[in-house]
Amino acid sequence: MTALALRTPLAAWRFSVVLGLLALAGLSAPPVAAEEDIWPELKEEIFGNRPILDGRDWVALEAPYRAHDAAVVPVDIIALRPQEQDRFIKTITLVIDQNPAPVAAVFHLGKSIGLASLSTRVRVNAYSQVRAIAESNDGQLYMVSRFVKASGGCSAPASKDADEAHANMGRMKLRQFAMTPRPETPAPVASAISHPSGLSNLRQAQIMIRHPNHSGLQMDQVTRYFIPAHYVSDIEVRQGDEVILSVEGAISLSEDPAIRFHYLPNGSRQLNVVIEDTENRVFTNSWDIEASPSGS
């Protein structure tokens, strides 16, 4: 895998450099006024002059209007149509406008993902629009957004002590689920899931990673120095040798990142996960694919 700073959208790379300099100087990043609309500038830095269309026919975005914990804000990206051979979503970029590094993650979707629905947890530093920008296979961008009231998520202290976090760093857990339509499932997706020739074999899985995901804005409560940024930069999930999902992470993903995703079984017996962080530590794990997963 390649280092995140070489591949991530320009805005996140610039802000990560600023954060590194601020941490070295022992300073915190200046707050941004929540009412300031910085999206036009962010859009240009991340996507250049590419047009972005209304994405309500492609995906929906769910997040709490008022977050219970700004350091662990659940975000669900819900696909409104199944992945089709000639029409599918290939990447989803998650942006939090007011965060010091606005690009929270870029999700690259493999051919056998089946459904471009994803769930994760993020930090929100100030009242902000949270955006999901989906890129289709023809290169067109589609966006949906939701306003979230939360503050201080990027500088909130870690929930675990440093020794515990270090001892468990890189440990992973995988949960596997059967996929059944729910009442709120969009009709095209529910139809595809139920149809024998469609997505009737669709599975869900959730990878949970133990990692402090330090943002560079958190203060050591003993030394009173800022803790250097140290976070999960790359996640790759394979079904056998086939990539289901790869993720470029950044400081806006929460402590102990978790990603929930879908996939269509391809006959392989294992799910394999490789994780790399910004200190070039690599963690791997594999799990047998359950014949009849349960849960929801």
ZAMARGU-4260 file (C-alpha; in steps of 0.2 Angstrom, whole numbers, plus 5000, padded with zeros to 4 digits):
<rodrens>
0) 5000/5000/5000 | 5005/5018/4997 | 5007/5031/5010 | 4991/5042/5012 | 4999/5059/5010
5) 5004/5053/4992 | 4986/5048/4987 | 4973/5058/4997 | 4964/5073/4990 | 4974/5089/4990
10) 4964/5097/5004 | 4967/5084/5017 | 4986/5083/5012 | 4988/5102/5014 | 4979/5102/5031
15) 4989/5087/5037 | 5005/5097/5034 | 4998/5112/5043 | 4993/5101/5058 | 5011/5093/5059
20) 5019/5110/5059 | 5007/5116/5073 | 5010/5101/5083 | 5029/5104/5082 | 5026/5122/5087
25) 5015/5116/5102 | 5000/5126/5095 | 4983/5121/5091 | 4974/5124/5075 | 4964/5140/5074
30) 4945/5137/5075 | 4934/5140/5060 | 4918/5149/5062 | 4904/5137/5060 | 4893/5149/5050
35) 4907/5152/5037 | 4903/5143/5021 | 4920/5136/5015 | 4913/5122/5004 | 4917/5132/4988
40) 4935/5133/4992 | 4936/5115/4999 | 4927/5108/4983 | 4939/5117/4972 | 4954/5110/4982
45) 4947/5092/4983 | 4939/5090/4966 | 4945/5105/4955 | 4932/5112/4943 | 4923/5095/4941
50) 4904/5098/4942 | 4895/5089/4957 | 4877/5085/4954 | 4863/5081/4967 | 4866/5064/4973
55) 4848/5060/4981 | 4845/5047/4967 | 4861/5038/4971 | 4864/5038/4990 | 4857/5045/5006
60) 4867/5051/5021 | 4862/5048/5039 | 4870/5056/5054 | 4863/5064/5071 | 4858/5082/5070
65) 4865/5084/5087 | 4879/5072/5091 | 4880/5064/5108 | 4899/5063/5107 | 4908/5074/5095
70) 4923/5062/5095 | 4912/5047/5090 | 4899/5052/5078 | 4890/5038/5068 | 4888/5041/5049
75) 4879/5030/5037 | 4880/5031/5018 | 4865/5022/5011 | 4865/5016/4993 | 4849/5019/4984
80) 4852/5007/4970 | 4862/4991/4968 | 4879/4991/4960 | 4876/4986/4941 | 4889/4980/4929
85) 4887/4996/4918 | 4882/5008/4931 | 4890/5008/4948 | 4898/5019/4962 | 4917/5017/4962
90) 4923/5029/4976 | 4914/5039/4990 | 4923/5053/4998 | 4917/5058/5016 | 4920/5077/5019
95) 4917/5086/5036 | 4918/5105/5031 | 4924/5113/5047 | 4936/5099/5052 | 4955/5104/5052
100) 4957/5090/5039 | 4940/5090/5030 | 4943/5074/5020 | 4938/5061/5033 | 4940/5046/5022
105) 4940/5040/5004 | 4932/5023/5001 | 4937/5014/4985 | 4924/5000/4981 | 4928/4984/4973
110) 4918/4975/4959 | 4911/4962/4971 | 4905/4974/4984 | 4887/4973/4978 | 4880/4988/4987
115) 4889/5004/4990 | 4882/5006/5008 | 4895/5010/5021 | 4895/5015/5040 | 4909/5022/5050
120) 4912/5034/5065 | 4920/5051/5064 | 4926/5066/5074 | 4917/5083/5071 | 4926/5098/5077
125) 4913/5111/5075 | 4895/5113/5069 | 4897/5107/5051 | 4890/5100/5035 | 4895/5082/5033
130) 4896/5077/5014 | 4896/5061/5005 | 4902/5063/4987 | 4900/5047/4976 | 4909/5045/4960
135) 4901/5034/4947 | 4910/5023/4935 | 4908/5037/4921 | 4917/5049/4932 | 4902/5060/4937
140) 4901/5066/4955 | 4885/5066/4965 | 4884/5074/4983 | 4872/5073/4998 | 4875/5082/5014
145) 4869/5083/5032 | 4871/5097/5045 | 4878/5090/5062 | 4879/5100/5078 | 4895/5094/5087
150) 4911/5103/5093 | 4928/5098/5100 | 4929/5080/5092 | 4946/5082/5085 | 4954/5088/5101
155) 4944/5077/5113 | 4955/5066/5125 | 4957/5048/5120 | 4945/5037/5130 | 4959/5024/5134
160) 4976/5027/5143 | 4991/5027/5132 | 4998/5010/5139 | 4982/5001/5135 | 4981/5009/5118
165) 4998/5004/5113 | 4997/4987/5120 | 4981/4983/5109 | 4986/4993/5094 | 4982/4984/5077
170) 4970/4971/5085 | 4955/4968/5074 | 4938/4960/5076 | 4927/4955/5061 | 4908/4953/5063
175) 4898/4945/5049 | 4880/4947/5045 | 4867/4940/5033 | 4858/4953/5023 | 4839/4954/5023
180) 4829/4969/5017 | 4822/4980/5030 | 4806/4991/5029 | 4817/5006/5026 | 4827/4998/5012
185) 4825/5007/4996 | 4814/4998/4984 | 4827/4995/4970 | 4839/4988/4983 | 4826/4977/4992
190) 4820/4970/4975 | 4838/4966/4970 | 4842/4958/4987 | 4826/4947/4986 | 4828/4942/4968
195) 4838/4925/4965 | 4848/4932/4951 | 4851/4949/4960 | 4859/4952/4977 | 4851/4937/4986
200) 4868/4931/4992 | 4873/4949/4998 | 4883/4949/5015 | 4887/4963/5027 | 4903/4963/5038
205) 4911/4976/5050 | 4929/4977/5053 | 4934/4985/5070 | 4951/4991/5073 | 4960/4995/5089
210) 4970/5011/5086 | 4971/5028/5095 | 4970/5037/5079 | 4978/5052/5087 | 4973/5068/5078
215) 4988/5079/5082 | 4976/5091/5092 | 4974/5081/5108 | 4984/5086/5123 | 4993/5073/5134
220) 4985/5077/5151 | 5001/5073/5161 | 5015/5082/5150 | 5003/5095/5143 | 5011/5093/5126
225) 5001/5089/5110 | 5001/5071/5105 | 5008/5069/5088 | 4996/5064/5074 | 4996/5045/5072
230) 4982/5037/5063 | 4976/5023/5052 | 4980/5028/5034 | 4975/5013/5024 | 4963/4999/5026
235) 4962/4985/5013 | 4949/4971/5013 | 4951/4956/5002 | 4939/4941/4998 | 4953/4929/4994
240) 4964/4939/4982 | 4950/4950/4976 | 4949/4968/4984 | 4932/4972/4991 | 4936/4988/4999
245) 4950/5000/5001 | 4950/5015/5013 | 4961/5030/5014 | 4959/5037/5032 | 4964/5053/5040
250) 4962/5061/5057 | 4943/5063/5056 | 4940/5045/5058 | 4937/5041/5076 | 4948/5032/5089
255) 4946/5013/5086 | 4940/5015/5068 | 4926/5004/5062 | 4919/5001/5045 | 4904/4992/5040
260) 4902/4986/5022 | 4894/4974/5010 | 4901/4961/4998 | 4895/4947/4987 | 4903/4930/4990
265) 4915/4925/4976 | 4919/4907/4982 | 4934/4912/4993 | 4934/4905/5010 | 4943/4920/5019
270) 4941/4938/5022 | 4959/4946/5023 | 4962/4963/5030 | 4978/4973/5029 | 4980/4990/5039
275) 4994/5003/5038 | 4996/5018/5049 | 5006/5034/5048 | 5021/5027/5057 | 5022/5013/5043
280) 5016/5000/5055 | 5007/4986/5046 | 4994/4974/5054 | 4985/4959/5046 | 4972/4947/5050
285) 4961/4934/5041 | 4944/4926/5046 | 4934/4912/5038 | 4919/4917/5029 | 4904/4910/5039
290) 4892/4899/5029 | 4877/4906/5038 | 4881/4922/5046 | 4868/4929/5058 | 4865/4946/5067
295) 4859/4963/5060
</rodrens>
